[in-house]
Amino acid sequence: MAARSHPGRDFGRVCHDENMEQDPSEAFWDARYGTSTPLWSGQPNSLLVEAVQELQPGAALDVGSGEGADAIWLACQGWRVHAVDFSSVALGLAASRAELAGVSDRVTWMYQNIAKWAPPAASYDLVSAQFLHLAPPVRAQVFRNLGAAVAPGGLLLIVGHHPTDLNTGAKRPSREDLLFTPESVVEALNSRDWVQVTCEVRPRSGWAADGNAVTVHDSLFRARRSRSESKSSNAR
């Protein structure tokens, strides 16, 4: 994997896979991130903040990093972060914000399609995927790849919109199979590899597309990778 800036944009510290084929949905996200209005709040996801409160900073992988709020927040807490997205526009925005926050030296922005790329095994003390919504066959393999990337004793955190959100009027992917339950994360992983497992649905306040307040639900999977060696499919 060669380290270079994406053509026409200066991302700072970016790793770009020159052999990566463009996914049709990349153009969709580039267009969305290319608007003048930020897509997201600019604040780190609350379940990430909760999860890392008692962790010692180390190496983190932020998957689907978008405009960079989570990666930048982690870097400000002392983490060394690899932030992955397949939107070059999002990576450019995120890198600029990291520079403004004074943490550009702690974040490497990685242009990768997580559906086709596997992170290095047993390499991260924290792997976080926040609201990464993929088709079921691809999603299960991605979850396994992310689990395999967690170092022994490290934390895996996966959060997504629960399927029941489709009944709330909140803006969500239109295909129900793109949303997932926390149990589906468990099913994709080998339970012998994980301890201190949290698998639950978390309610929070949200907004419907018509502007009305609603209660939405997040699927939360959080667990530590066992320090003992495993011969499972998730092992190194």
N, C-alpha and C positions, 0 to 999 in steps of 0.2 A: 504494500500500500504506500503510495508516494505522498509525501506531504507537500501540498501546494495550495495556492489560493484558487478558488473557482474562477473561471474566465470572467473578466469584467467586474469582479467584486474583490475587495480586500477584506477577508474575514479575520486576519490575524493568524492565530494558531488553528489551522484547519487541516485535517487529514481527509483527502479526497481519493476515493477509489476510481482510478481512471477507467476501469473496465466495467463500472456499474452502468447498466442500461437504465434509461429514464423510464420510470413507471408513469402511466397515463395520469394517475391521481397526483403525481408530483406537480404537474402544471396547474391542477385545481388548487392545491395548497399554495403554490407560488402566487397565484392570482389573489387568493384570500389574504395572504400576508403582505401583498403588494399595495393594499389600500392604505390610506392615510391614517385610518383609525386602528389602534391596536386590537387584536382579537381577544386577548385575555387581560386579566386585571393587572399584571405586572407583579403580583404578590405570589410567594411560594404556596403550593398546595398544602392545606392545613394538615392532612394526614401524613405528609412527608415531614413537616415540622414536628408533629407529635412523635413520629417514629424515631427520629434521630436525636431527640433530646438527651438521651443517656448514652449515646455512642461517642466514641473517640474518633475525631476526624481521621480519615485515611483516603483510600482511593474509591471514587464513586463513578458509577455509570448511570447517566440520565438518558432514558430512551424516549424518543419523541419529544425532544427538548423545546420545540416551538420557539417562542420569543425569548427563551432563556431564563425565565424567572426562577425556576427551581435550581438550575445549575449555578446561577449567579449567587443565589442565597447560600447554597452549599459552600461555594468558594469563599464567601464572606465568613463562614463558620470555620474555615480552615481546611476544607476538603480539597483534594486534587480531583478534578472532574473531567471525564470524557462525556461530552454531550452529543447525542446522535439525533440527526433528523435527515429527511431526504428532500426538504425544501431549502434550496440555496438562498431564497429570499429570507426565510426565517433565520437561517444561520448568520446571514449578514446583519440582520437586525440585532440578534442576540450578541454577536461579537462586539458590536458598537456599544451596546448597553454594558457589557462586561468591562469594556475599557473605561467607560464613564464611572463605573463602580470601583475601579482600581483593582480588578481581579483578573485581568486578561491573561496574566501569567499563570493562573491556576486552573484555567479551563481550556481544553482542547475541543474545538468544534468539529465534529466528524460527519461528513456527508456520506450517508449510507442508507440503504433500504433495509430496514430491520427484518422485513419478510424474506430477504435473500442473503442476509449477512449474519454470521454468528460471532459474538464477541469472544475474546480469548477465555479459555476455561480457567476457573478458580483464580481470577485476577482482581476481583473487586471486594472491598469491605461493605459496600452498599450498592445494590442494583435497584433502581427505581423506574417503574413504568406507570405514568399517570395518564389515565384516559386514552390508552392506546387501543383503538377498536379496529380489529381485523376480522376477516372471515374465519369461521371456526377451524377448518383444517390448518390454515396458516397460523392462527392464533395459538393453538396447542403446541406446535413446534417452536414458535417464538418463546412461549413460556418456558419450555424445556431448555432452550438455548440460554435464556436469561438465568434460569436456575443454575445451569452448569457454569455460568460466569462468576457466581458468588464464591468467594474464598471460604474455606472452613472457618466457622465462627462468624461469618459475615451475614448481612441482612438482605433479604429479598422483600421488596415492597411493590405490590401490584394493586392498582386502584382503577376502577372503571365505573361507568354508568350501569346501574342495575336495570334489567329488562322492564321492571315495573314502571320505570320513568316514562315509558311510552304512553302511559295512561294519565300523565299529569299535565300534558300540554307544554312541558318544557321542550326547548329545542334539543333534539337528539338525532342521531343517525336514523334514517327512515326505515332501515332494515333491522328487524328485531334480532336477527342472528349476529349482528355486529356488537350487540350488547352482551354482557356475560355476568354470570353469578360467581361469587367467590369459590363455590364448590367446584366450578369448572377449572379453576386454577389448580386446586388440589388434585383433581383427576389427571391433569397434564403432568404432574410431578410425581416423583417417587417419595412416598411418605417417610421412608426410612432415612432419607437424607436431611430431614428437617425437624427442628425442635422449637419449642416456644411458639407454636403456631397460633395465629389469630386468623379466623375465617368467619367473617360476619358481614352483615349489611348495616351501614351507618346512615341514619336519616340526617338531613340538613335542610336549611331553608334555601329556596331557589325561586326562580321566576319562570312563569309560563310565557309563551310567545306573545300573548296578548297583554303582558305586563302585570298580570296578577301574581301575588305571592303564592307559592305552592311548596309542598314538602317533597323533596327528591331523595333518592337513595343511592349510595355508593357501595359497590362491591369492594370489600377490603380483604386482601390476603397479605399477611405479614409473618415472616418466619426467619429463624436463624439456620444457617447451614450447619449440620452436625460437624463437629471437629474430628469425628472418627472417620476413617476411610470407608468408602462404600463401593461395592462392585456394581451398583446400579447404572442405568443408562445416563444418569446425570453426573456420574463420577468422572474425574479427570481421566 
